[in-house]
Amino acid sequence: MTAAGTGRTASAVVLVLAATLGALGLVQWAGHGRAPFGDVVFERVEAAAAAAGLQVCRVVDEPGGLAGGAVASRVYDLAVRCPAEGATVVVDRFATAADRDAAARRFESLLRPRGSGAVRTLGDGTVLVRGEGDDDVHRALARALDAAGAR
């Protein structure tokens, strides 16, 4: 084999490795872990808020669901002490894990620019914490949701 042939072979190997690593990175990003499908999400979010020392200032039930495929939704306004500014949390319930996970992916693609909100899965639902509001409330709720098993 000539020096030119060896160089082309090495370049091809590097290109294949780079493509493989890129594909693995894409799979990792697109398929990052979701919470196990199960318990009713509303009660778990309310328990997480209480564990974080937050009060539920307002709850709006949306029986038909807000997100596509949702069977029911609730919007919570949470704060350290009502009626202070806190965080708005939109929780959607789904009949299947596939519907829930598809909705979470849609939310993640819509939450641009970063800082405009965060979505997690928990039980049979998605938990969308809108970006505006009190940063301390957001951090406390994030820790409590993570402790409750949200992903």
C-alpha positions in Angstrom: 0.0 0.0 0.0 1.3 3.5 -0.8 1.6 6.4 1.6 -1.3 8.1 -0.2 -3.5 4.9 0.2 -2.6 4.7 3.9 -3.6 8.3 4.4 -6.9 7.8 2.7 -7.6 4.7 4.8 -6.8 6.6 8.0 -9.0 9.5 7.0 -11.9 7.1 6.2 -11.5 5.4 9.6 -11.5 8.8 11.4 -14.6 9.8 9.4 -16.4 6.6 10.3 -15.5 7.0 14.0 -16.6 10.6 14.0 -20.0 9.7 12.4 -20.5 6.9 14.9 -19.8 9.1 17.9 -22.1 11.8 16.5 -24.9 9.3 16.0 -24.4 7.9 19.5 -24.5 11.5 20.9 -27.8 12.1 19.0 -29.4 8.9 20.4 -28.2 9.9 23.9 -29.7 13.4 23.6 -33.0 12.2 22.0 -33.5 9.3 24.4 -32.5 10.7 27.7 -34.2 9.1 30.6 -37.8 9.6 31.5 -39.5 8.8 34.8 -41.2 5.5 35.1 -44.9 5.7 34.1 -47.2 5.2 37.0 -48.8 7.2 39.8 -51.1 10.2 39.3 -48.8 13.2 38.7 -51.1 15.8 40.4 -50.7 14.4 43.9 -46.9 13.9 43.4 -46.4 17.5 42.3 -48.5 18.8 45.3 -46.4 16.6 47.7 -43.2 17.9 46.1 -44.3 21.5 46.5 -45.1 20.9 50.1 -41.8 19.2 50.7 -40.1 22.3 49.2 -41.9 24.5 51.7 -44.1 26.1 49.0 -47.8 27.0 49.1 -50.3 26.4 46.4 -51.7 29.8 45.7 -54.0 28.9 42.9 -55.1 25.8 41.0 -56.9 25.7 37.7 -58.3 22.4 36.5 -58.5 21.7 32.8 -60.4 18.4 32.5 -59.9 18.2 28.8 -56.2 18.6 29.0 -54.0 21.4 27.7 -51.3 19.5 25.8 -52.0 17.4 22.8 -52.9 13.9 24.0 -53.4 14.9 27.6 -56.4 13.5 29.4 -56.4 16.2 32.1 -54.3 19.2 33.1 -53.8 21.5 36.1 -52.1 24.8 36.4 -50.5 25.7 39.7 -49.3 29.0 41.0 -46.7 28.2 43.8 -45.0 30.6 46.2 -43.1 30.6 49.5 -46.0 32.7 50.9 -49.1 33.5 48.9 -49.8 35.9 47.1 -46.1 36.6 46.4 -44.6 36.0 43.0 -43.5 32.4 42.7 -43.7 29.9 39.9 -46.3 28.8 37.4 -46.4 25.0 36.9 -48.5 23.3 34.2 -49.1 19.6 34.8 -50.6 17.3 32.1 -51.7 13.7 32.6 -51.5 11.1 29.9 -53.0 7.7 29.3 -49.8 6.1 28.1 -46.1 6.5 28.6 -45.6 7.0 24.8 -48.1 9.9 24.8 -46.4 11.5 27.9 -42.9 11.1 26.5 -43.9 12.5 23.1 -45.4 15.5 24.8 -42.2 16.0 26.8 -40.2 16.0 23.6 -42.5 18.5 22.0 -42.2 20.8 25.1 -38.4 20.5 25.1 -38.2 21.6 21.5 -40.6 24.5 22.1 -38.7 25.8 25.2 -36.5 28.2 23.4 -34.6 30.3 24.4 -33.2 28.4 27.4 -34.5 29.8 30.6 -38.1 30.1 29.3 -39.0 27.0 31.2 -38.2 23.4 32.0 -40.1 20.2 31.5 -39.8 16.9 33.5 -41.7 13.7 33.5 -43.2 12.3 36.7 -45.7 9.4 37.1 -48.3 9.6 34.4 -47.6 13.2 33.4 -45.4 16.1 32.4 -44.4 18.9 34.7 -43.7 22.2 32.9 -42.3 24.9 35.1 -42.5 28.2 33.3 -39.3 30.3 33.2 -40.7 33.5 34.7 -41.0 34.0 38.5 -39.0 33.7 41.6 -35.6 31.9 41.1 -35.6 30.6 44.7 -39.0 29.0 44.2 -37.8 27.4 40.9 -34.7 26.0 42.6 -36.6 24.6 45.6 -39.3 23.0 43.4 -36.6 21.5 41.1 -34.9 19.9 44.0 -38.2 18.5 45.4 -39.3 17.2 42.0 -35.9 15.5 41.5 -36.2 13.9 44.9 -39.7 12.7 44.0 -38.3 10.9 41.0 -39.0 13.4 38.2 -36.7 13.3 35.2 
